[in-house]
Amino acid sequence: MAQQPPEIIDVDTPKVACDGGKGPLGHPRVFLNMEGKGQIDCPYCGRRFVLKQGAAAE
């Protein structure tokens, strides 16, 4: 059975940044590029960023 991501965040752009969202308890900021996949998971915290339907892919 596949494990669900801890949080799913809908975004308007395929390039996103993640810092864990917990201030000083988060993780180093990483920049992620979906590269046409429509979604990407943060390698540190597992948050899943999903491109909103109708958002312009770069």
C-alpha positions in Angstrom: 0.0 0.0 0.0 1.4 3.4 -1.0 2.1 5.9 1.7 0.3 9.2 1.4 2.3 12.5 1.5 2.1 14.4 4.8 0.6 17.5 3.0 -0.6 18.3 -0.5 -0.2 21.9 -1.7 -1.8 23.2 -4.9 0.4 25.7 -6.7 0.1 28.0 -9.7 3.6 27.5 -11.1 5.7 24.4 -11.8 8.7 25.9 -10.0 8.3 26.0 -6.2 10.4 26.4 -3.1 10.0 24.4 0.2 11.4 25.0 3.6 9.3 22.6 5.6 7.0 25.4 6.7 7.9 25.2 10.4 10.1 28.3 10.7 13.3 27.3 12.5 12.1 23.7 12.8 11.8 23.3 9.1 14.6 22.3 6.7 16.9 24.1 4.3 15.0 25.8 1.5 15.1 23.7 -1.7 13.8 24.8 -5.1 11.9 22.2 -7.0 10.9 22.0 -10.7 8.1 19.7 -11.8 9.6 19.5 -15.3 6.2 18.8 -17.0 5.1 16.1 -14.4 2.4 18.1 -12.8 3.6 17.3 -9.3 6.7 16.9 -7.2 7.5 15.7 -3.7 10.0 17.5 -1.4 12.9 15.2 -0.7 13.2 16.6 2.9 9.7 16.6 4.3 7.6 14.8 1.7 5.2 17.6 1.0 3.6 17.1 -2.4 3.2 20.2 -4.6 0.6 19.7 -7.3 0.1 22.1 -10.3 -3.4 23.5 -10.3 -5.5 22.5 -13.3 -5.4 25.2 -15.9 -2.1 26.7 -14.5 0.4 27.6 -17.2 3.3 25.3 -17.5 6.6 27.0 -18.2 
